[in-house]
Amino acid sequence: MEHIDTAVIHRFDTRSSRPCEFCRELDPQFPERRPLDQMVATSRRAVASAHLTEDGYVRHRMLELRQKTSREPVTAA
């Protein structure tokens, strides 16, 4: 789990976390995720590495990659 900040690894207390806004907006299955998979550390932005679980991290990264690949390619003119 080297992709997750060491401060986040030990922070499974949901009082110091909040739902990830990025995932909530883009993932239609967000409400069905396990509660810990929805959460990010309060002290961090809604980025993949702020997720409290590896599954949350992976799902966040998949959404980011899906968003990048769905954009129109930039063409040089």
DADAWO-V221229 format. One record per pair of residues at least 4 apart in sequence whose ideal C-beta (glycine too) atoms are under 7 Angstrom apart, sorted by the first residue. I is the first residue (numbers start at 1). J is the second residue. If there is no record, write none. Layout:
{{I	J} {I	J}}
//
This chain:
{{1	9} {1	54} {3	49} {3	57} {4	8} {4	9} {4	49} {4	57} {5	49} {7	11} {8	41} {8	50} {8	52} {11	16} {11	17} {11	41} {11	52} {12	36} {12	52} {14	39} {16	41} {16	42} {17	39} {17	40} {17	41} {17	42} {17	52} {18	39} {18	40} {18	42} {19	24} {19	38} {19	39} {20	24} {20	38} {20	40} {20	46} {20	51} {20	60} {21	25} {21	46} {22	26} {22	46} {22	60} {22	63} {23	27} {23	30} {23	38} {23	59} {23	60} {23	63} {24	30} {26	63} {26	67} {27	59} {27	63} {29	33} {30	38} {33	37} {33	38} {35	39} {36	52} {36	53} {37	53} {37	55} {37	56} {37	59} {38	56} {39	52} {39	56} {40	44} {40	46} {40	50} {40	51} {40	52} {41	50} {41	52} {44	50} {45	50} {46	50} {48	57} {48	60} {48	61} {48	64} {49	57} {51	56} {51	57} {51	60} {52	56} {53	57} {54	58} {55	59} {56	60} {57	61} {58	62} {59	63} {60	64} {61	65} {62	66} {63	67} {64	68} {65	69} {66	70}}
//
